[in-house]
């Protein structure tokens, strides 16, 4: 599938690993191809029913080839563990699979070009629950007017799957330990763990109610 555009290559992938290999050969965004060290498709453990989606790789992720390994990743790991969602049991990826120059926000054309990769990852993993962290991830699911402050108050749905929206760990770091984003993210991850348990046991039903 080398050389195929994401829209053509992604649907042909029959496994997460196969998709990752196809994504590593992606050249859809010239600016990202020239500035990246490597594509960062994401990480999936052997058993996972929760998918965490961030914005894009940063400098350390670009070097390591793995998502969320820098300061944001370390904070996310700690908060996931506190919530009962250990990182080694959670699939993690980003809306954009390449690091934008200077760690800028991915442009709308870049997000659009990369969209088929994430769409197919969701299909292949078929998670019980998706966590969309940050504005870029929220807009990927719910459009350009999506706002974290309103979406996070109630669990959303995307193609029949529950999606919980919260702040990106980088926002929690930026606003500090006493800032609202950190408290919100901690609460939202705890709510995600509860919802995951409900979904596993079949108690959640078809609807998704208000979150605390």
C-alpha positions as CSV (number, residue, x, y, z in Angstrom):
1,X,0.0,0.0,0.0
2,X,3.1,2.3,-0.2
3,X,2.3,5.5,-2.1
4,X,-1.5,5.3,-1.7
5,X,-3.3,8.3,-0.3
6,X,-4.8,7.8,3.2
7,X,-8.3,7.6,1.8
8,X,-7.3,4.7,-0.4
9,X,-4.8,2.9,1.9
10,X,-6.6,3.0,5.2
11,X,-9.7,1.0,4.2
12,X,-7.4,-1.8,2.8
13,X,-5.8,-2.3,6.3
14,X,-7.2,-5.4,8.0
15,X,-5.3,-4.9,11.3
16,X,-4.0,-2.1,13.5
17,X,-0.4,-3.2,12.7
18,X,-1.1,-3.3,8.9
19,X,-2.6,0.2,9.1
20,X,0.4,1.4,11.1
21,X,2.8,0.2,8.4
22,X,0.7,1.9,5.7
23,X,0.6,5.2,7.7
24,X,4.4,5.2,8.1
25,X,4.6,5.6,4.3
26,X,2.1,8.4,4.1
27,X,3.2,11.5,2.2
28,X,-0.1,13.3,2.0
29,X,1.1,16.5,3.9
30,X,4.3,17.9,2.4
31,X,5.1,20.2,5.3
32,X,4.8,17.3,7.8
33,X,6.8,14.9,5.6
34,X,9.8,17.3,5.5
35,X,9.7,18.2,9.2
36,X,8.9,14.8,10.9
37,X,11.4,12.3,12.0
38,X,8.8,9.5,11.7
39,X,5.1,8.9,11.6
40,X,3.6,8.0,15.0
41,X,0.6,5.8,14.2
42,X,-0.3,5.0,17.8
43,X,-0.1,2.2,20.4
44,X,-2.5,-0.6,21.1
45,X,-2.1,-3.2,23.8
46,X,-3.2,-6.8,23.3
47,X,-6.4,-6.3,25.3
48,X,-8.0,-2.9,25.1
49,X,-11.5,-1.6,25.0
50,X,-10.7,2.1,25.6
51,X,-9.2,4.4,23.0
52,X,-7.5,7.7,24.0
53,X,-7.1,10.3,21.2
54,X,-5.0,13.4,21.4
55,X,-3.9,16.0,18.9
56,X,-0.5,15.2,17.3
57,X,2.9,14.0,18.3
58,X,5.3,16.4,20.0
59,X,9.1,16.4,19.8
60,X,9.7,13.5,22.1
61,X,6.9,11.4,20.4
62,X,8.4,12.2,17.0
63,X,11.7,10.8,18.2
64,X,10.4,7.8,20.0
65,X,7.7,6.9,17.4
66,X,5.2,6.4,20.3
67,X,2.3,8.7,21.4
68,X,2.2,10.5,24.7
69,X,5.8,9.9,26.0
70,X,6.7,13.4,26.9
71,X,5.5,15.5,29.9
72,X,1.9,15.3,28.7
73,X,2.2,11.6,28.4
74,X,3.7,11.2,31.9
75,X,0.8,13.2,33.4
76,X,-1.7,11.2,31.4
77,X,-0.2,7.9,32.6
78,X,-0.4,9.0,36.2
79,X,-4.0,10.2,35.8
80,X,-5.1,7.1,33.9
81,X,-3.6,4.9,36.7
82,X,-5.4,6.9,39.4
83,X,-8.7,6.4,37.5
84,X,-8.2,2.7,37.1
85,X,-7.4,2.8,33.4
86,X,-3.7,1.8,33.3
87,X,-1.9,2.9,30.2
88,X,-0.8,-0.7,29.3
89,X,-4.5,-1.5,28.9
90,X,-5.5,1.6,26.9
91,X,-5.0,2.2,23.2
92,X,-3.6,5.7,22.4
93,X,-3.3,7.6,19.2
94,X,-3.6,11.1,17.8
95,X,-5.8,12.9,15.3
96,X,-2.6,13.8,13.3
97,X,0.0,11.1,13.0
98,X,2.9,13.4,12.3
99,X,4.5,16.2,14.4
100,X,3.6,19.6,13.0
101,X,6.6,22.0,12.7
102,X,7.3,23.8,16.0
103,X,4.6,21.7,17.7
104,X,1.9,24.0,16.2
105,X,-1.7,22.9,16.0
106,X,-2.4,20.8,12.9
107,X,-4.0,22.7,10.1
108,X,-7.5,21.8,8.9
109,X,-6.2,20.4,5.6
110,X,-3.7,18.2,7.6
111,X,-6.4,16.9,9.9
112,X,-8.6,16.2,6.9
113,X,-5.8,14.4,5.1
114,X,-5.1,12.3,8.1
115,X,-8.7,11.5,9.0
116,X,-9.0,8.2,7.2
117,X,-6.2,6.7,9.4
118,X,-8.0,7.5,12.6
119,X,-11.4,6.5,11.2
120,X,-10.0,3.1,10.3
121,X,-8.3,2.7,13.6
122,X,-11.6,3.2,15.4
123,X,-13.2,0.6,13.1
124,X,-10.4,-1.9,13.7
125,X,-10.2,-1.5,17.4
126,X,-14.0,-1.2,17.9
127,X,-13.6,0.3,21.4
128,X,-16.3,0.3,24.1
129,X,-15.3,3.9,24.9
130,X,-13.4,6.8,23.3
131,X,-11.7,9.6,25.1
132,X,-11.1,12.7,23.0
133,X,-8.6,14.9,24.7
134,X,-8.2,18.5,23.6
135,X,-9.8,20.8,21.1
136,X,-8.4,19.2,18.0
137,X,-9.8,15.8,19.0
138,X,-13.1,17.3,20.0
139,X,-13.5,19.0,16.6
140,X,-12.5,15.8,14.8
141,X,-15.6,14.2,16.2
142,X,-18.1,17.1,16.6
143,X,-17.1,19.7,14.0
144,X,-15.5,23.1,14.1
145,X,-17.8,24.6,16.7
146,X,-17.0,21.9,19.2
147,X,-16.1,23.3,22.7
148,X,-14.6,21.2,25.5
149,X,-16.3,23.2,28.2
150,X,-19.7,22.3,26.9
151,X,-19.1,18.9,25.5
152,X,-17.5,17.4,28.6
153,X,-20.5,18.0,30.8
154,X,-22.4,15.1,29.0
155,X,-21.1,12.0,27.3
156,X,-21.4,12.2,23.5
157,X,-21.8,9.5,20.9
158,X,-20.1,8.9,17.6
159,X,-21.3,6.2,15.2
160,X,-22.9,4.5,18.2
161,X,-19.9,4.6,20.4
162,X,-19.7,6.7,23.6
163,X,-17.2,9.6,23.4
164,X,-16.0,11.5,26.4
165,X,-14.4,14.9,25.7
166,X,-11.9,16.4,28.1
167,X,-8.9,18.7,28.3
168,X,-5.5,17.6,26.8
169,X,-2.9,16.9,29.4
170,X,-0.8,19.8,28.0
171,X,-3.5,22.2,29.0
172,X,-3.4,20.7,32.5
173,X,0.3,21.4,32.6
174,X,0.0,24.9,31.2
175,X,-2.6,26.0,33.8
176,X,-0.7,24.3,36.7
177,X,-1.7,21.9,39.5
178,X,-4.4,24.3,40.8
179,X,-5.9,25.0,37.3
180,X,-9.3,23.9,36.2
181,X,-8.1,21.7,33.3
182,X,-6.2,19.3,35.6
183,X,-9.2,18.9,37.9
184,X,-11.5,18.4,35.0
185,X,-9.3,15.9,33.3
186,X,-8.9,13.9,36.6
187,X,-12.7,13.9,37.1
188,X,-13.4,13.0,33.5
189,X,-11.0,10.0,33.5
190,X,-12.6,8.7,36.7
191,X,-16.0,9.1,34.9
192,X,-14.6,7.2,31.9
193,X,-13.5,4.3,34.1
194,X,-16.9,4.1,35.6
195,X,-18.6,4.2,32.2
196,X,-16.2,1.6,30.9
197,X,-17.2,-0.7,33.7
198,X,-20.9,-0.2,33.1
199,X,-20.4,-0.9,29.4
200,X,-18.5,-4.1,30.2
201,X,-21.3,-5.3,32.4
202,X,-24.0,-4.3,30.0
203,X,-25.7,-1.9,32.4
204,X,-25.2,1.2,30.3
205,X,-27.7,0.3,27.7
206,X,-28.0,2.2,24.4
207,X,-28.1,5.6,25.9
208,X,-25.5,7.7,27.7
209,X,-26.6,9.8,30.6
210,X,-25.3,12.9,32.3
211,X,-21.9,12.7,33.9
212,X,-21.0,14.0,37.3
